Amino acid sequence: MNKALIIIAIGAIICFWAALNYHFIRMDEDLKLLKKTELTFDKTIVDARGVKKVKLFVDPTLVRAGVKDLLKEIEK
């Protein structure tokens, strides 16, 4: 029982850390990770399927994190 609680606690800590440090951007066919510039929960999960990609270019949080470079890489 104690081992299960420890494993659950470690998993929760890892998820919490990932949510604070990365943007998870869902593209048309895959999922991209982008390192955040600040430790926040803001824009942790971003849906960029279809025409929503244009909205990524005007979001200052994502622009500071380097979303333009990520989208250029995808187009290649």
TAMO-V276139 format. One record per backbone hydrogen bond with DSSP energy under -0.5 kcal/mol. NH is the residue of the N-H (numbers start at 1). CO is the residue of the C=O. If there is no record, write none. Layout:
BEGIN
NH|CO / NH|CO
END
This chain:
BEGIN
5|1 / 6|2 / 7|3 / 8|4 / 9|5 / 10|6 / 11|7 / 12|8 / 13|9 / 14|10 / 15|11 / 16|12 / 17|13 / 18|14 / 19|15 / 20|16 / 21|17 / 22|18 / 23|34 / 24|44 / 25|23 / 25|32 / 26|24 / 26|46 / 27|25 / 27|30 / 32|25 / 34|23 / 36|21 / 40|20 / 40|38 / 44|41 / 46|24 / 46|44 / 48|26 / 48|46 / 52|49 / 53|50 / 54|51 / 55|52 / 56|52 / 56|53 / 57|53 / 57|54 / 58|54 / 58|55 / 59|55 / 59|56 / 60|58 / 63|59 / 64|60 / 65|61 / 66|62 / 66|63 / 67|62 / 70|66 / 71|67 / 72|68 / 73|69 / 74|70 / 75|71 / 76|72
END
